[in-house]
């Protein structure tokens, strides 16, 4: 599925707003002053913190974001426990409180075993030919059990005022197609562990060992075929390559064995005449695969998809086996505590209900106004940068400025909340609650068809420490919870806030002008607004960033994918440069001399140290190897150091000279925006 938004970090990380952060916003105790800033600024700024903060056994990484996420989970736990004890405050409290209690009721969950999915497994056993297989495939889709491919309803990138059914590649379980196709030691080890996991999972629903082993082979065979048909992750970043508008008739011709008119009707999307298909080649291969696969193997594939989707919500044997395989993928030592898993699930599935409670208790209204001021200051800085570009023509500059000034700003929380009408939550039915919320989400998506595009809708919940840019709406969004140290603190000096949240704002703005985002115009339409010369000039500079990051390694030998991470690296570089220039317009930014120093650091030094401490993180080797394949963000050390090596002011602030390991000649420093 093509990503429609770009984030400052992968995934949704949530926190509670803390009114007063730590007083020492740059703490030398966290630094390694034995390291020269120009050799490894990340280590200089964070070295002692990295040494003193081991990864907890229940985590795959530990850094600034993880600390904040744990605070968030504590806050959510308080909200959910309070709601679970309340009997007089209405539906909102009943929904989130009972959902939480159902997930914490391990005795009931244990008694049920895998009873909750037995009706679904029984349905699948009735599938006896390709026609009934396709019928069941459509039915399961409406139950939020999507199989074989992705399906969603979203805006048409070339007609953003209209929602359109869209199809994407899918059908696999492992994090990336390469896990099925590569034969290096790590990939083989993971495939072996996955096959073992399949065998054990099938055993947990009563299959004899021989049958379970045979079924595991079926899943490996089917998913490997799907992986071979999939487009590589890097190619999926191209918004034109993944934009293939087909009439339903032409889509039917592409897949003779699958009638999409019939499928869409059963999906609840009847009356459609056009769809977007991410990868036509994938669906051509999918059609051949379904035709060539015996019906008993297709049943096995369906059975596995039901099982893997339900496993986290079934009895302990399923949860433990699920985690046993996850340990191989990520290196995580201990299972995440149940209350954290349940809290996160409720935030994901009923986020606008939990979000209302969060905003009421933890969000300061004045934070929204402060954020709007910061966004305005960053926008002014960005305007100056665009006007002063020496590689862009005046005509394209005008269009770039129009796009910048058209950014829609979403701060804190939605203007209107989802009410989840139709969701039924029972205190003693955890799996039933999961299914009810999932089905509501599917129906909510389907019901967009034929309606005006709702540009007020958010892509994240309020208790999320993250931010995003959505190209089809040309919008930047900053959930309530990101306004907390190390990003922001009301009591911090401007250097801290501009080096933190300022750079985040600039990051999201730059996503509108990165290698993908720049291809959308001011109203969000995928439309070329560049002259060829300007586009070539941009590409030349973007290629320099790409090559810079291809030069970085993790775990001694694994290269960072400069192409996969290009959009985020461009956003980091642009965001930091824009934020610095905005900071220099503040009173602190203009100050100099000993009186301007705080805790021994100049304003400029504090700005760059604030930037660095946001990215401090320790990551398990297994997780780091996975992220290099799947994450569009570079590792924390390179998100910190990579942009800095291109910022002249950083060299001056820390007296970085030739011979220092991060030093780049002035003519080699990359400036895009």
Secondary structure as the mmCIF struct_conf table of DSSP 4:
data_model
#
loop_
_struct_conf.conf_type_id
_struct_conf.id
_struct_conf.beg_label_comp_id
_struct_conf.beg_label_asym_id
_struct_conf.beg_label_seq_id
_struct_conf.end_label_comp_id
_struct_conf.end_label_asym_id
_struct_conf.end_label_seq_id
STRN STRN1 UNK A 5 UNK A 7
BEND BEND1 UNK A 8 UNK A 11
BEND BEND2 UNK A 19 UNK A 20
BEND BEND3 UNK A 23 UNK A 23
BEND BEND4 UNK A 25 UNK A 26
HELX_RH_3T_P HELX_RH_3T_P1 UNK A 28 UNK A 30
BEND BEND5 UNK A 31 UNK A 31
TURN_TY1_P TURN_TY1_P1 UNK A 33 UNK A 34
BEND BEND6 UNK A 35 UNK A 35
TURN_TY1_P TURN_TY1_P2 UNK A 37 UNK A 39
HELX_RH_AL_P HELX_RH_AL_P1 UNK A 41 UNK A 52
HELX_LH_PP_P HELX_LH_PP_P1 UNK A 54 UNK A 56
TURN_TY1_P TURN_TY1_P3 UNK A 57 UNK A 58
BEND BEND7 UNK A 60 UNK A 60
STRN STRN2 UNK A 61 UNK A 63
HELX_RH_AL_P HELX_RH_AL_P2 UNK A 64 UNK A 84
TURN_TY1_P TURN_TY1_P4 UNK A 85 UNK A 85
BEND BEND8 UNK A 87 UNK A 89
HELX_RH_AL_P HELX_RH_AL_P3 UNK A 91 UNK A 104
HELX_RH_AL_P HELX_RH_AL_P4 UNK A 106 UNK A 112
TURN_TY1_P TURN_TY1_P5 UNK A 113 UNK A 114
HELX_RH_AL_P HELX_RH_AL_P5 UNK A 115 UNK A 125
TURN_TY1_P TURN_TY1_P6 UNK A 126 UNK A 126
BEND BEND9 UNK A 129 UNK A 129
HELX_RH_AL_P HELX_RH_AL_P6 UNK A 130 UNK A 142
TURN_TY1_P TURN_TY1_P7 UNK A 143 UNK A 144
BEND BEND10 UNK A 148 UNK A 148
STRN STRN3 UNK A 149 UNK A 156
TURN_TY1_P TURN_TY1_P8 UNK A 157 UNK A 158
STRN STRN4 UNK A 159 UNK A 169
BEND BEND11 UNK A 174 UNK A 176
TURN_TY1_P TURN_TY1_P9 UNK A 177 UNK A 177
HELX_RH_AL_P HELX_RH_AL_P7 UNK A 178 UNK A 181
BEND BEND12 UNK A 184 UNK A 184
HELX_RH_AL_P HELX_RH_AL_P8 UNK A 185 UNK A 204
TURN_TY1_P TURN_TY1_P10 UNK A 205 UNK A 206
HELX_RH_AL_P HELX_RH_AL_P9 UNK A 209 UNK A 229
BEND BEND13 UNK A 230 UNK A 230
HELX_LH_PP_P HELX_LH_PP_P2 UNK A 231 UNK A 232
TURN_TY1_P TURN_TY1_P11 UNK A 233 UNK A 234
HELX_RH_3T_P HELX_RH_3T_P2 UNK A 235 UNK A 237
TURN_TY1_P TURN_TY1_P12 UNK A 239 UNK A 242
STRN STRN5 UNK A 245 UNK A 247
HELX_RH_AL_P HELX_RH_AL_P10 UNK A 248 UNK A 254
TURN_TY1_P TURN_TY1_P13 UNK A 256 UNK A 257
HELX_RH_AL_P HELX_RH_AL_P11 UNK A 260 UNK A 267
TURN_TY1_P TURN_TY1_P14 UNK A 268 UNK A 268
TURN_TY1_P TURN_TY1_P15 UNK A 270 UNK A 271
STRN STRN6 UNK A 274 UNK A 277
BEND BEND14 UNK A 278 UNK A 278
HELX_RH_AL_P HELX_RH_AL_P12 UNK A 280 UNK A 292
BEND BEND15 UNK A 293 UNK A 293
HELX_RH_AL_P HELX_RH_AL_P13 UNK A 295 UNK A 310
HELX_RH_3T_P HELX_RH_3T_P3 UNK A 311 UNK A 313
BEND BEND16 UNK A 314 UNK A 314
HELX_RH_AL_P HELX_RH_AL_P14 UNK A 316 UNK A 330
BEND BEND17 UNK A 334 UNK A 334
HELX_LH_PP_P HELX_LH_PP_P3 UNK A 335 UNK A 337
HELX_RH_AL_P HELX_RH_AL_P15 UNK A 338 UNK A 349
BEND BEND18 UNK A 350 UNK A 350
HELX_RH_AL_P HELX_RH_AL_P16 UNK A 351 UNK A 362
HELX_RH_AL_P HELX_RH_AL_P17 UNK A 365 UNK A 387
TURN_TY1_P TURN_TY1_P16 UNK A 388 UNK A 388
BEND BEND19 UNK A 390 UNK A 392
HELX_RH_AL_P HELX_RH_AL_P18 UNK A 394 UNK A 405
TURN_TY1_P TURN_TY1_P17 UNK A 406 UNK A 406
STRN STRN7 UNK A 408 UNK A 412
BEND BEND20 UNK A 413 UNK A 413
BEND BEND21 UNK A 415 UNK A 416
TURN_TY1_P TURN_TY1_P18 UNK A 421 UNK A 422
TURN_TY1_P TURN_TY1_P19 UNK A 427 UNK A 428
HELX_RH_AL_P HELX_RH_AL_P19 UNK A 430 UNK A 446
TURN_TY1_P TURN_TY1_P20 UNK A 447 UNK A 450
BEND BEND22 UNK A 451 UNK A 451
TURN_TY1_P TURN_TY1_P21 UNK A 455 UNK A 456
BEND BEND23 UNK A 459 UNK A 460
TURN_TY1_P TURN_TY1_P22 UNK A 462 UNK A 463
BEND BEND24 UNK A 465 UNK A 465
STRN STRN8 UNK A 467 UNK A 470
TURN_TY1_P TURN_TY1_P23 UNK A 471 UNK A 474
STRN STRN9 UNK A 475 UNK A 479
HELX_RH_3T_P HELX_RH_3T_P4 UNK A 480 UNK A 482
BEND BEND25 UNK A 483 UNK A 484
TURN_TY1_P TURN_TY1_P24 UNK A 485 UNK A 487
TURN_TY1_P TURN_TY1_P25 UNK A 490 UNK A 491
BEND BEND26 UNK A 492 UNK A 492
HELX_RH_AL_P HELX_RH_AL_P20 UNK A 494 UNK A 497
HELX_RH_PI_P HELX_RH_PI_P1 UNK A 498 UNK A 502
HELX_RH_AL_P HELX_RH_AL_P21 UNK A 503 UNK A 511
TURN_TY1_P TURN_TY1_P26 UNK A 512 UNK A 513
BEND BEND27 UNK A 514 UNK A 514
TURN_TY1_P TURN_TY1_P27 UNK A 515 UNK A 516
HELX_RH_3T_P HELX_RH_3T_P5 UNK A 517 UNK A 519
STRN STRN10 UNK A 520 UNK A 520
TURN_TY1_P TURN_TY1_P28 UNK A 522 UNK A 523
BEND BEND28 UNK A 524 UNK A 524
STRN STRN11 UNK A 526 UNK A 526
BEND BEND29 UNK A 530 UNK A 530
HELX_RH_AL_P HELX_RH_AL_P22 UNK A 532 UNK A 550
TURN_TY1_P TURN_TY1_P29 UNK A 551 UNK A 551
STRN STRN12 UNK A 553 UNK A 554
TURN_TY1_P TURN_TY1_P30 UNK A 555 UNK A 557
STRN STRN13 UNK A 558 UNK A 559
HELX_LH_PP_P HELX_LH_PP_P4 UNK A 560 UNK A 560
TURN_TY1_P TURN_TY1_P31 UNK A 562 UNK A 565
HELX_RH_AL_P HELX_RH_AL_P23 UNK A 566 UNK A 583
TURN_TY1_P TURN_TY1_P32 UNK A 584 UNK A 585
BEND BEND30 UNK A 586 UNK A 586
HELX_RH_AL_P HELX_RH_AL_P24 UNK A 587 UNK A 590
BEND BEND31 UNK A 593 UNK A 593
HELX_RH_3T_P HELX_RH_3T_P6 UNK A 594 UNK A 596
STRN STRN14 UNK A 598 UNK A 598
TURN_TY1_P TURN_TY1_P33 UNK A 599 UNK A 600
STRN STRN15 UNK A 601 UNK A 601
HELX_RH_AL_P HELX_RH_AL_P25 UNK A 603 UNK A 614
TURN_TY1_P TURN_TY1_P34 UNK A 615 UNK A 615
STRN STRN16 UNK A 617 UNK A 619
HELX_RH_AL_P HELX_RH_AL_P26 UNK A 621 UNK A 630
BEND BEND32 UNK A 632 UNK A 633
HELX_LH_PP_P HELX_LH_PP_P5 UNK A 634 UNK A 635
HELX_RH_AL_P HELX_RH_AL_P27 UNK A 636 UNK A 644
TURN_TY1_P TURN_TY1_P35 UNK A 645 UNK A 646
HELX_RH_AL_P HELX_RH_AL_P28 UNK A 648 UNK A 653
TURN_TY1_P TURN_TY1_P36 UNK A 654 UNK A 655
TURN_TY1_P TURN_TY1_P37 UNK A 658 UNK A 659
BEND BEND33 UNK A 660 UNK A 660
TURN_TY1_P TURN_TY1_P38 UNK A 661 UNK A 662
HELX_RH_3T_P HELX_RH_3T_P7 UNK A 666 UNK A 668
#
